[in-house]
Amino acid sequence: LVAVVTAVDPDLDIVAMDFDEYVPKPLGPSRLQNTIDRLLRLTEYDSQATELYTLERKVSLLEATKPHGKFTESDAYETLREQRDELRATVENQLSTADYQAITQLLGQAASQE
């Protein structure tokens, strides 16, 4: 698992980047520790669940930092959303309800720190 810690705000270039968590600076020790803890918890799940987390985070980061209309004409953004939606359906059907809720909770924790 890979966490990117950077002073650069996310843009469409993150779609092609290989990371599981994108953490913009500045960040304190507790935020860094929370990020590490979330990533370590992801290791309890299969690769599809981890990939879903990654796709969800990328979509969330883009939508949190840029107006949605900015991406409406972006093929990369639309492909990212489609991949996320397809994988979400697959993972939701494969994981137990408790495991799917745990992944959703990790995403909520990440989003609350954006």
C-alpha positions, -999 to +999 in steps of 0.1 A: +000+000+000+012+035-009+004+069+007+014+100-011+022+130+012+024+161-009+020+199-009+002+197-043-035+197-045-049+167-064-059+172-100-068+148-129-032+136-130-040+115-099-062+092-120-031+076-135-010+076-103-005+044-083-014+051-047-039+041-021-041+074-001-033+110-011-025+132+019-020+169+012+003+189+035+003+204+060-006+174+083+001+167+119+013+135+134-022+123+143-034+127+107-004+108+094-009+080+120-046+078+112-037+074+075-012+046+083-038+029+105-064+030+077-040+015+052-029-012+076-066-021+082-070-024+044-045-053+044-072-074+060-092-074+028-087-088-007-072-068-036-106-059-050-117-042-017-084-024-016-088-012-052-123+000-044-109+020-016-083+036-039-109+044-066-133+058-041-105+080-026-095+094-060-131+103-069-136+118-035-104+139-036-112+152-070-148+161-061-137+177-029-110+200-044-125+209-078-160+219-090-178+189-104-185+207-137-147+209-143-146+171-149-178+166-169-159+166-202-129+145-189-127+110-202-103+101-175-127+112-147-156+095-163-136+062-167-125+065-131-161+068-119-173+039-141-145+017-128-154+026-093-191+019-098-185-015-114-161-025-087-183-012-060-211-036-072-187-065-074-172-059-039-206-053-023-218-087-036-186-105-025-180-091+010-201-098+040-222-069+051-199-062+081-168-061+059-184-038+033-195-015+061-159-016+075-146-005+041-172+023+040-162+034+075-126+036+064-136+058+035-157+080+058-127+084+081-105+094+052-130+119+038-135+136+072-098+144+072-097+160+038 
